[in-house]
Amino acid sequence: MKKTLLSLAVVSLLSADTTMCFKENWTEVSKIESVALSGGKCKDTFSVNDMTTKGWRIDDMKISSAELGMNYIYIFKNGSDSTKKDIDIDGEKLYKASCIKCHGATAQIEAFNTSRALNTMTKDEIEISIREYQDNEKDNGRAILMIPYATKLSSKELKAVISYIKTFK
């Protein structure tokens, strides 16, 4: 874990618009977004909610098991990411990096028995669902796990992921 944190800290230092914050051994999953995070610009003072209010967006998030609970690592980017190339958006790559763990290789899994299989949903149903997570309007008991992934997706990235999911029908 310390090696991963060190690697992420180096990445954070190389980019002024990126910071890494974390919480180790956390046991209250429903409160992770409101608890002060360590490291980076969070400085044991700011939570995920505070950071997003200040204009930071979640660029990536890693959750791993810890001895006493779970470890959470958040990568935040400040402002809009103008370096993303719309034409280079790869829905398959995005799906495999963020979605496959919970939704399965062909989007066939009803993640945590709280969502429908994505490969059975229409484009509009997926878009509405993601928008509800992004706006904190949806909590099916596991929203805390989905919100960080939903909030980091741009509309073009979401369309690319949906296009990839639709190849499974």
Secondary structure, DSSP 8 states (H G I E B T S, - for coil): -HHHHHHHHHHHHH-TTEEEEEEEEE--GGGTTTS--BSGGGTTT--HHHHHHTTEEEEEEEEEE-SSSEEEEEEEEES--TT--GGG--HHHHHHHHTHHHH-TTS---GGGTS--GGGS-HHHHHHHHHHHHTT---SS-HHHHHHHHHH--HHHHHHHHHHHGGG-
